[in-house]
Amino acid sequence: MDGLLTPRESAKFIAENSRDVFIDGGGVRRVAELLLAKAAGPELRVGAWKAFHELNPKAADEAAVNWVFVTDTLNFSFWSESDEHKCLVGYGGKTYSGYWSLCAAVNRALDEGIPMTSASYYATVTLDEVRHILRSDTDVPMPLIEERHRILNETGKILLEKFEGSFLNCVRKSDKSAQKLLHLVVESFPSYRDVTQFEGKRISFYKRAQILVADTWSVLEGKGDGCFKDISRITMFADYRLPQVLVYLGALKYSDELLEKLLKGEMLLYGNRQEVEIRGCSLWCVELIRDCLLELTEKKGEKTSGEINSILLDYFLWDYARDHREDMKGIPFHHTRCIYY
Ligand SMILES: Nc1nc2c(c(CN[C@H]3C=C[C@H](O)[C@@H]3O)cn2[C@@H]2O[C@H](COP(=O)(O)O)[C@@H](O)[C@H]2O)c(=O)[nH]1
């Protein structure tokens, strides 16, 4: 699309013109130092995606790639107005919330013999069947169930028409380029078109498309069809958790006016100026953290396992947010209800 900035260009432009969200240089450095201590460890490598997350597929086959595709097609908007009252899914003796409740529901469906990762199934799945598949153990359903149903039908039909029903065929049309796969996904599947405008420019975040490429790279362990030569050009994924953890770690700051609004739990519409500033500054903040970390590893002569990229930093920070949920209770996250993140 002409005149449309890439996520990285969008983030830089937003950070340079932001009025209510600010990047703190000292905080950026402190987060880079936190990550430096982990640079040679098991977390900051592609294998962590399977090693640390029991619900993710262990295989690296076509079924695993199609698991990633259907999960990332539904990977949005799990937050509830009150944290005490939310959708929960029990699976394998554990209870999962948020994004993990989606993964648990997909795995539960597969265990029940429902072919949830098969496009020929979800292209015509009914709303009632989707309600059953994504059912919560509490009286709070997963948010946006009707949208999830519509997106499953739309996406399944397109995958059947254009890629013989398998996302692996889409991957194989991208010449092992992460950028080509990203653009093939947003051109083919409308629900992935996470684009808006800011200060008169057309900007993109492509959060679900970028995490889809990243998760495809991870499930294929960076090998074979998943050996993307330009994987480092994928940026962090502009969701609602990363801003919260970046504020908690002191790398990102909000104006008093915006902080007050977020503390009251006020909704921000998708594309609203402050919502765009939160997403754009978070993305740019992680890019600066990555630059600082690479500088520190060079100075220290630290050997890292392969190249550290924004995907691995994002995954680490997202997991960190999960593990520090209690400590982060005082830091609000922004409430935007949409199908893009
Ligand atoms: N920036 C970023 N955002 C991510 C993810 C993930 C999970 N992905 C990988 C992580 C582990 C697995 O290995 C997955 O591959 C979900 N989200 C977003 O968070 C929100 C849900 O949050 P909560 O309500 O707390 O569950 C929602 O917008 C969801 O879209 C990520 O990694 N990075």
The ligand as an ORCA input file, in Angstrom:
! r2SCAN-3c Opt
* xyz 0 1
  N       3.915     -8.393     22.673
  C       3.413     -9.619     22.827
  N       2.070     -9.764     22.952
  C       1.604    -11.022     23.107
  C       2.405    -12.150     23.139
  C       1.522    -13.256     23.325
  C       1.873    -14.690     23.450
  N       2.786    -15.022     22.415
  C       3.928    -15.803     22.731
  C       4.308    -15.812     24.139
  C       4.461    -17.045     24.585
  C       4.184    -17.988     23.522
  O       5.389    -18.527     23.112
  C       3.599    -17.195     22.402
  O       4.185    -17.424     21.179
  C       0.240    -12.760     23.381
  N       0.326    -11.426     23.267
  C      -0.710    -10.418     23.411
  O      -0.777    -10.126     24.807
  C      -2.134     -9.841     25.159
  C      -2.600    -10.946     26.081
  O      -1.911    -10.778     27.318
  P      -2.566    -11.483     28.620
  O      -3.948    -10.810     28.774
  O      -1.577    -11.148     29.727
  O      -2.697    -12.952     28.317
  C      -2.911     -9.846     23.859
  O      -2.863     -8.569     23.261
  C      -2.100    -10.824     23.028
  O      -2.310    -10.614     21.641
  C       3.806    -11.980     22.986
  O       4.618    -12.918     22.988
  N       4.247    -10.690     22.845
*
